Structure formats: C-alpha cells, structure tokens
Amino acid sequence: MTPINTALLSYGMSGEIFHAPLLEVHQGFKLTKIVQRNSTRANTRYPNVKIVANVDDVLNDQSIELIIVNTPNETHYDFAVRALEAGKHIVVEKPFSVTTNEADNLIALAKKTGKILTVFQNRRWDGDFLTIKEIVKDKLVGSIVEFELHYDRFRNYIEANTWKEEAAPGTGILYNLGSHMLDQVLVLFGMPTDVDARMGIQRPGGRVDDFYDIRLQYRGFHAIVKSSYLVRESMPRYILHGTAGSFVKFGIDPQEQALKEGKTPGSTSWGCDPRELWGKLNTNVGSLHVEALVETIPGNYLAFYKNVYDVIREGKELAVKPEQSRDVIKIIEACMESNSHRKAVKL
C-alpha cells in the first residue's frame, strides 16, 4: 500500500474532528501538511505533520497528491480551482459549492485535469441511513408514500466567533445540515419533480437561517426534510411510511460524538447504536403482521476514505460523484427560490 500524501487546508471543526482522525487511521494516507494561519495547535495531536501558514505551501508542494478543501463554504470554489490547477486530487467538504454554476465549473475542470474530485458526504455512512437504505431496497414497508427526515438541535444562542453565524454566501442551516439530508434523499430516490420550501430565522439576534421545512415531491410519494436549532425535545430522526407499514428511528449516528471524544475510528463497536435506539418496524411480511426492532447497521465514515484511496490507487468507481453533490446545490437553490416566492418550484 503506497500512502497518498495528503494536506488539510484548515484545522477547524471538520479538520480536527473528522478528516484528520480518519486520515490518520487509514494506512493508505499520510497526512503531511495542515494549514493553520494563527496557530500550531494541530501539532499537539499530530507532531509529525508540518504546519504551514499559507495555502501556497501546499499547492506548490509536488509531493502532495490529495488536498482536503475544508475551509469556509464561500471559499470552497476558489481553493478547489487552485488545487485542481496545481494537479492535485481533491476532497471538498460539504456543501460542495455555493452555486450550481461553481459546481459545474469544478466538475469540468476536474475532467480537464484528469484529477479526482469528490465531496465529503460522510453521512451516507451513518448507521441509521445505511439501515434505511436496506429497508427501502427490500421494500419492507411496501410502496413508499412518505419519507420524513429530521436533523434537529437545541442551540438557543448565537455562537460567537464563527463564520457559520455570519450572513455570507453559503452560510445558514440549509447549506450546513441541509446538504447532508438532501444528499441522503437523492441517494435513495434521485431528483424530485418539485420543491416547496420555507426557511428563516427563529433565534433572537440570529443573522442566518436556522430552520427549514422542505417538501420534495416525487411520483406517487413525497419526502419531508426538516431542521431547526430550537428543538429541545427529541423527535424521530427518520419516519418512513408505506402501503405495508412504517419504520421509525430515533437518535443520531454515534460516530461524530465518538470522534469528538477522541476515540479511534474503526475500533471495537465503532458506529454501533445502543439497542434502545434501534428503529421500530411495523409491517406485513406475507400474511404475517410483524412488529420488531431493527438492529442498526454500524456506521462507518472510514468507508469514504477507503473509497477515495481505491479510486486514486486502483481506479475503482467513485462513491460520491461530484455530479450528485452538484444536484444537492441545485435543490438548495430551488429551496431558496421557493421560499422567496412562497410557492413550489419545478425541477
């Protein structure tokens, strides 16, 4: 296994909690440089990684093959362009871009340069979503009539000193959490025919949207995608209704919390849900009525980077294609248009 020399463009939350630990564990990658403009904090955990203050130190390093673009959302496009033009493969933190035009330009540039371009849609490997995929594939609730997803938090304050709370292109809850949820819906069902969305600011003093309620219409059924920072009482994360029954799942995948606690990705019981958070299936199987708990498939964020390695070194198929993440941005733009005009938008 020849390691891929890799650099992180930032050591904020995504770099520290997600990318660096996953890259460290996977033997196919060697994290060689991290950009930190005002600190060398990353060396506390990664003493052998070189800390640089300028992105050019990464772009001009011929030994680096892969760059993780995990900077503030509105900078993704510029840094991704520079990285591709420098001959690097890139992983872009979600959201892919601010606009579909930016996404299309990056896809075209990646094809021109012959470099790998993918987006860190890690929640495709949440255990609960992996379980939902199997339930949908096996038609355990019959023909689907409604699918509802929630990604709620209780944060009744405005977090200080973060670009995520500042009004700027690409900020707000829809780009932040919505890019995960919309990607999951697209993986399951593809592009909807219509989008009807409402969003806004609920927290006093807020400057960015902090809730959304999105209806995605498909032929014969619809998906409801909701999120808010003012939900204190736990709601089901997934609700799936069909002609044969229902599936309801509470709780959130444990991998992010485990990473925050410094646990090792891929270790024993990694990504496993406690039994009390297993989803409930109420359905018919043949002539039998079945009510049962469904053990959650263990989540596995490492699978994302395993795929990246396999694509770069072995030419395998990319799991998260940039065209898919481009479609997420297209739906986000449709949501904003729908909210602005207070009516559904056809895609």
C-alpha positions as a Python dict, from the first residue, in 0.01 Angstrom:
ca = {
    (1, 'M'): (0, 0, 0),
    (2, 'T'): (161, 324, -118),
    (3, 'P'): (33, 607, 106),
    (4, 'I'): (-121, 914, -54),
    (5, 'N'): (48, 1230, 74),
    (6, 'T'): (-239, 1449, 189),
    (7, 'A'): (-286, 1805, 314),
    (8, 'L'): (-565, 1977, 507),
    (9, 'L'): (-643, 2338, 423),
    (10, 'S'): (-789, 2404, 768),
    (11, 'Y'): (-786, 2263, 1122),
    (12, 'G'): (-1125, 2386, 1231),
    (13, 'M'): (-1406, 2159, 1345),
    (14, 'S'): (-1417, 1944, 1031),
    (15, 'G'): (-1040, 1909, 1010),
    (16, 'E'): (-986, 1828, 1376),
    (17, 'I'): (-1293, 1610, 1439),
    (18, 'F'): (-1346, 1435, 1106),
    (19, 'H'): (-1074, 1446, 843),
    (20, 'A'): (-751, 1426, 1041),
    (21, 'P'): (-857, 1129, 1261),
    (22, 'L'): (-993, 935, 962),
    (23, 'L'): (-682, 1002, 755),
    (24, 'E'): (-458, 904, 1047),
    (25, 'V'): (-626, 566, 1090),
    (26, 'H'): (-639, 469, 722),
    (27, 'Q'): (-297, 335, 624),
    (28, 'G'): (-346, 449, 268),
    (29, 'F'): (-297, 815, 357),
    (30, 'K'): (-12, 1012, 505),
    (31, 'L'): (-118, 1348, 646),
    (32, 'T'): (187, 1562, 573),
    (33, 'K'): (72, 1924, 597),
    (34, 'I'): (-201, 2124, 770),
    (35, 'V'): (-269, 2491, 705),
    (36, 'Q'): (-307, 2685, 1031),
    (37, 'R'): (-270, 3057, 991),
    (38, 'N'): (-260, 3164, 1355),
    (39, 'S'): (-167, 2854, 1549),
    (40, 'T'): (27, 2528, 1554),
    (41, 'R'): (-233, 2352, 1768),
    (42, 'A'): (-255, 2056, 1534),
    (43, 'N'): (100, 1953, 1628),
    (44, 'T'): (-25, 1864, 1977),
    (45, 'R'): (-201, 1561, 1830),
    (46, 'Y'): (-1, 1525, 1508),
    (47, 'P'): (361, 1612, 1594),
    (48, 'N'): (497, 1472, 1267),
    (49, 'V'): (273, 1685, 1046),
    (50, 'K'): (416, 2011, 915),
    (51, 'I'): (209, 2318, 1000),
    (52, 'V'): (213, 2587, 731),
    (53, 'A'): (53, 2931, 736),
    (54, 'N'): (-10, 2968, 364),
    (55, 'V'): (-213, 2761, 119),
    (56, 'D'): (59, 2816, -142),
    (57, 'D'): (291, 2599, 68),
    (58, 'V'): (51, 2313, 0),
    (59, 'L'): (-31, 2391, -364),
    (60, 'N'): (337, 2422, -460),
    (61, 'D'): (442, 2101, -283),
    (62, 'Q'): (492, 1846, -560),
    (63, 'S'): (487, 1556, -312),
    (64, 'I'): (125, 1621, -211),
    (65, 'E'): (-128, 1425, -417),
    (66, 'L'): (-453, 1496, -230),
    (67, 'I'): (-588, 1818, -79),
    (68, 'I'): (-885, 1839, 157),
    (69, 'V'): (-1068, 2168, 94),
    (70, 'N'): (-1236, 2219, 431),
    (71, 'T'): (-1231, 2597, 451),
    (72, 'P'): (-1540, 2825, 496),
    (73, 'N'): (-1812, 2744, 243),
    (74, 'E'): (-1779, 3051, 22),
    (75, 'T'): (-1406, 2977, -29),
    (76, 'H'): (-1454, 2618, -149),
    (77, 'Y'): (-1470, 2713, -514),
    (78, 'D'): (-1158, 2928, -529),
    (79, 'F'): (-942, 2684, -334),
    (80, 'A'): (-1075, 2386, -531),
    (81, 'V'): (-993, 2558, -860),
    (82, 'R'): (-641, 2635, -743),
    (83, 'A'): (-588, 2280, -618),
    (84, 'L'): (-707, 2121, -943),
    (85, 'E'): (-495, 2360, -1149),
    (86, 'A'): (-199, 2261, -932),
    (87, 'G'): (-254, 1899, -1033),
    (88, 'K'): (-400, 1771, -705),
    (89, 'H'): (-683, 1532, -635),
    (90, 'I'): (-934, 1699, -403),
    (91, 'V'): (-1196, 1622, -142),
    (92, 'V'): (-1426, 1919, -86),
    (93, 'E'): (-1606, 1949, 246),
    (94, 'K'): (-1982, 1973, 208),
    (95, 'P'): (-2151, 2181, 84),
    (96, 'F'): (-1976, 2127, -249),
    (97, 'S'): (-2014, 2491, -354),
    (98, 'V'): (-2241, 2790, -311),
    (99, 'T'): (-2394, 2776, -662),
    (100, 'T'): (-2453, 2514, -929),
    (101, 'N'): (-2250, 2726, -1170),
    (102, 'E'): (-1947, 2688, -941),
    (103, 'A'): (-2011, 2315, -913),
    (104, 'D'): (-2035, 2274, -1291),
    (105, 'N'): (-1710, 2464, -1342),
    (106, 'L'): (-1529, 2243, -1091),
    (107, 'I'): (-1661, 1924, -1249),
    (108, 'A'): (-1545, 2041, -1591),
    (109, 'L'): (-1202, 2140, -1455),
    (110, 'A'): (-1157, 1804, -1283),
    (111, 'K'): (-1231, 1626, -1611),
    (112, 'K'): (-988, 1853, -1796),
    (113, 'T'): (-707, 1793, -1546),
    (114, 'G'): (-784, 1424, -1502),
    (115, 'K'): (-795, 1457, -1124),
    (116, 'I'): (-1033, 1305, -872),
    (117, 'L'): (-1297, 1542, -734),
    (118, 'T'): (-1535, 1428, -462),
    (119, 'V'): (-1734, 1574, -173),
    (120, 'F'): (-1726, 1468, 193),
    (121, 'Q'): (-2085, 1343, 218),
    (122, 'N'): (-1989, 1134, 519),
    (123, 'R'): (-2345, 1089, 644),
    (124, 'R'): (-2408, 842, 366),
    (125, 'W'): (-2224, 614, 609),
    (126, 'D'): (-2437, 692, 913),
    (127, 'G'): (-2562, 364, 1055),
    (128, 'D'): (-2924, 472, 1057),
    (129, 'F'): (-2908, 580, 693),
    (130, 'L'): (-2740, 254, 592),
    (131, 'T'): (-3030, 77, 764),
    (132, 'I'): (-3291, 293, 590),
    (133, 'K'): (-3131, 210, 254),
    (134, 'E'): (-3179, -161, 317),
    (135, 'I'): (-3540, -115, 430),
    (136, 'V'): (-3617, 82, 114),
    (137, 'K'): (-3430, -166, -109),
    (138, 'D'): (-3609, -465, 43),
    (139, 'K'): (-3947, -286, 31),
    (140, 'L'): (-4016, -375, 395),
    (141, 'V'): (-4287, -107, 423),
    (142, 'G'): (-4429, -174, 77),
    (143, 'S'): (-4457, 110, -171),
    (144, 'I'): (-4340, 431, -4),
    (145, 'V'): (-4594, 709, 42),
    (146, 'E'): (-4399, 943, 273),
    (147, 'F'): (-4042, 976, 400),
    (148, 'E'): (-3961, 1228, 673),
    (149, 'L'): (-3612, 1323, 791),
    (150, 'H'): (-3515, 1542, 1087),
    (151, 'Y'): (-3178, 1686, 1184),
    (152, 'D'): (-3261, 1900, 1487),
    (153, 'R'): (-3055, 2063, 1760),
    (154, 'F'): (-3121, 2281, 2059),
    (155, 'R'): (-2891, 2582, 2036),
    (156, 'N'): (-3089, 2882, 2158),
    (157, 'Y'): (-2790, 3115, 2141),
    (158, 'I'): (-2576, 3266, 1868),
    (159, 'E'): (-2236, 3102, 1873),
    (160, 'A'): (-1960, 3362, 1893),
    (161, 'N'): (-1657, 3394, 1668),
    (162, 'T'): (-1766, 3166, 1386),
    (163, 'W'): (-1825, 3239, 1019),
    (164, 'K'): (-2119, 2996, 1031),
    (165, 'E'): (-2327, 3257, 1219),
    (166, 'E'): (-2238, 3544, 985),
    (167, 'A'): (-2457, 3638, 689),
    (168, 'A'): (-2249, 3545, 385),
    (169, 'P'): (-2284, 3330, 71),
    (170, 'G'): (-2313, 2964, 165),
    (171, 'T'): (-2391, 3012, 534),
    (172, 'G'): (-2705, 2909, 719),
    (173, 'I'): (-2860, 2582, 825),
    (174, 'L'): (-2965, 2476, 475),
    (175, 'Y'): (-2607, 2469, 346),
    (176, 'N'): (-2480, 2329, 677),
    (177, 'L'): (-2716, 2046, 773),
    (178, 'G'): (-2939, 2050, 467),
    (179, 'S'): (-2656, 1944, 237),
    (180, 'H'): (-2635, 1617, 434),
    (181, 'M'): (-3008, 1549, 441),
    (182, 'L'): (-3079, 1637, 80),
    (183, 'D'): (-2791, 1416, -29),
    (184, 'Q'): (-2949, 1124, 158),
    (185, 'V'): (-3283, 1176, -14),
    (186, 'L'): (-3114, 1194, -354),
    (187, 'V'): (-2922, 872, -286),
    (188, 'L'): (-3250, 695, -208),
    (189, 'F'): (-3480, 841, -470),
    (190, 'G'): (-3295, 1065, -716),
    (191, 'M'): (-3410, 1413, -816),
    (192, 'P'): (-3763, 1520, -717),
    (193, 'T'): (-4007, 1677, -961),
    (194, 'D'): (-4099, 1973, -735),
    (195, 'V'): (-3956, 2153, -433),
    (196, 'D'): (-4159, 2354, -183),
    (197, 'A'): (-3953, 2508, 99),
    (198, 'R'): (-3984, 2751, 388),
    (199, 'M'): (-3690, 2873, 593),
    (200, 'G'): (-3597, 3163, 813),
    (201, 'I'): (-3454, 3284, 1144),
    (202, 'Q'): (-3611, 3169, 1471),
    (203, 'R'): (-3342, 3257, 1728),
    (204, 'P'): (-3342, 3614, 1864),
    (205, 'G'): (-3044, 3801, 1722),
    (206, 'G'): (-2978, 3542, 1454),
    (207, 'R'): (-2823, 3654, 1126),
    (208, 'V'): (-2850, 3333, 926),
    (209, 'D'): (-3138, 3095, 858),
    (210, 'D'): (-3170, 2846, 1142),
    (211, 'F'): (-3469, 2636, 1036),
    (212, 'Y'): (-3614, 2485, 722),
    (213, 'D'): (-3916, 2279, 622),
    (214, 'I'): (-3877, 2128, 275),
    (215, 'R'): (-4121, 1916, 75),
    (216, 'L'): (-3972, 1719, -213),
    (217, 'Q'): (-4234, 1577, -448),
    (218, 'Y'): (-4178, 1250, -630),
    (219, 'R'): (-4413, 1050, -848),
    (220, 'G'): (-4650, 884, -603),
    (221, 'F'): (-4489, 999, -279),
    (222, 'H'): (-4305, 1286, -112),
    (223, 'A'): (-4015, 1346, 125),
    (224, 'I'): (-4025, 1595, 412),
    (225, 'V'): (-3688, 1736, 523),
    (226, 'K'): (-3687, 1943, 843),
    (227, 'S'): (-3430, 2100, 1071),
    (228, 'S'): (-3424, 2360, 1346),
    (229, 'Y'): (-3188, 2486, 1616),
    (230, 'L'): (-3479, 2521, 1857),
    (231, 'V'): (-3591, 2163, 1911),
    (232, 'R'): (-3528, 2064, 2271),
    (233, 'E'): (-3741, 1750, 2283),
    (234, 'S'): (-3612, 1463, 2070),
    (235, 'M'): (-3809, 1386, 1756),
    (236, 'P'): (-3779, 1078, 1536),
    (237, 'R'): (-3484, 1117, 1300),
    (238, 'Y'): (-3643, 906, 1027),
    (239, 'I'): (-4008, 825, 962),
    (240, 'L'): (-4089, 601, 668),
    (241, 'H'): (-4449, 517, 575),
    (242, 'G'): (-4558, 275, 305),
    (243, 'T'): (-4850, 67, 186),
    (244, 'A'): (-4746, -225, 408),
    (245, 'G'): (-4629, -45, 721),
    (246, 'S'): (-4395, 204, 885),
    (247, 'F'): (-4040, 237, 1015),
    (248, 'V'): (-3948, 493, 1284),
    (249, 'K'): (-3597, 564, 1410),
    (250, 'F'): (-3484, 790, 1696),
    (251, 'G'): (-3133, 904, 1779),
    (252, 'I'): (-2836, 1011, 1572),
    (253, 'D'): (-2537, 817, 1448),
    (254, 'P'): (-2275, 798, 1729),
    (255, 'Q'): (-1962, 845, 1516),
    (256, 'E'): (-1937, 1225, 1541),
    (257, 'Q'): (-1959, 1216, 1920),
    (258, 'A'): (-1705, 935, 1934),
    (259, 'L'): (-1467, 1140, 1720),
    (260, 'K'): (-1514, 1441, 1949),
    (261, 'E'): (-1421, 1218, 2242),
    (262, 'G'): (-1100, 1117, 2067),
    (263, 'K'): (-1198, 755, 2008),
    (264, 'T'): (-1030, 563, 1727),
    (265, 'P'): (-1235, 520, 1408),
    (266, 'G'): (-1289, 155, 1325),
    (267, 'S'): (-1225, 34, 1681),
    (268, 'T'): (-1440, -230, 1853),
    (269, 'S'): (-1812, -142, 1846),
    (270, 'W'): (-1739, 164, 1631),
    (271, 'G'): (-2057, 318, 1491),
    (272, 'C'): (-2287, 82, 1682),
    (273, 'D'): (-2622, 203, 1812),
    (274, 'P'): (-2739, 101, 2159),
    (275, 'R'): (-3039, -130, 2148),
    (276, 'E'): (-3271, 141, 2283),
    (277, 'L'): (-3209, 345, 1967),
    (278, 'W'): (-3280, 68, 1719),
    (279, 'G'): (-3562, 156, 1483),
    (280, 'K'): (-3909, 6, 1505),
    (281, 'L'): (-4062, -170, 1205),
    (282, 'N'): (-4439, -229, 1194),
    (283, 'T'): (-4530, -406, 872),
    (284, 'N'): (-4669, -709, 695),
    (285, 'V'): (-4446, -990, 574),
    (286, 'G'): (-4660, -1209, 353),
    (287, 'S'): (-4969, -1294, 556),
    (288, 'L'): (-4796, -1210, 885),
    (289, 'H'): (-4815, -886, 1082),
    (290, 'V'): (-4471, -806, 1220),
    (291, 'E'): (-4365, -556, 1485),
    (292, 'A'): (-3994, -567, 1555),
    (293, 'L'): (-3683, -373, 1644),
    (294, 'V'): (-3435, -344, 1360),
    (295, 'E'): (-3072, -354, 1467),
    (296, 'T'): (-2892, -53, 1324),
    (297, 'I'): (-2616, -132, 1076),
    (298, 'P'): (-2289, 2, 1223),
    (299, 'G'): (-2188, 337, 1077),
    (300, 'N'): (-1853, 362, 901),
    (301, 'Y'): (-1711, 701, 799),
    (302, 'L'): (-1381, 529, 713),
    (303, 'A'): (-1557, 384, 410),
    (304, 'F'): (-1548, 728, 247),
    (305, 'Y'): (-1169, 747, 258),
    (306, 'K'): (-1130, 380, 169),
    (307, 'N'): (-1316, 459, -150),
    (308, 'V'): (-1102, 767, -219),
    (309, 'Y'): (-789, 554, -183),
    (310, 'D'): (-931, 281, -407),
    (311, 'V'): (-1022, 536, -675),
    (312, 'I'): (-681, 707, -676),
    (313, 'R'): (-464, 396, -646),
    (314, 'E'): (-676, 128, -811),
    (315, 'G'): (-906, 317, -1047),
    (316, 'K'): (-1228, 199, -883),
    (317, 'E'): (-1560, 380, -911),
    (318, 'L'): (-1610, 696, -705),
    (319, 'A'): (-1874, 655, -434),
    (320, 'V'): (-1962, 1026, -402),
    (321, 'K'): (-1970, 1160, -754),
    (322, 'P'): (-1942, 1539, -786),
    (323, 'E'): (-2247, 1544, -1012),
    (324, 'Q'): (-2454, 1410, -720),
    (325, 'S'): (-2331, 1683, -488),
    (326, 'R'): (-2398, 1935, -764),
    (327, 'D'): (-2761, 1822, -761),
    (328, 'V'): (-2772, 1891, -385),
    (329, 'I'): (-2674, 2251, -455),
    (330, 'K'): (-2936, 2268, -730),
    (331, 'I'): (-3204, 2169, -480),
    (332, 'I'): (-3072, 2421, -224),
    (333, 'E'): (-3106, 2694, -487),
    (334, 'A'): (-3458, 2572, -566),
    (335, 'C'): (-3541, 2586, -193),
    (336, 'M'): (-3430, 2947, -174),
    (337, 'E'): (-3634, 3034, -483),
    (338, 'S'): (-3939, 2855, -343),
    (339, 'N'): (-3908, 3030, -8),
    (340, 'S'): (-3869, 3368, -177),
    (341, 'H'): (-4184, 3327, -388),
    (342, 'R'): (-4377, 3120, -131),
    (343, 'K'): (-4465, 2855, -386),
    (344, 'A'): (-4342, 2523, -520),
    (345, 'V'): (-4067, 2520, -782),
    (346, 'K'): (-4046, 2260, -1058),
    (347, 'L'): (-3713, 2098, -1132),
}
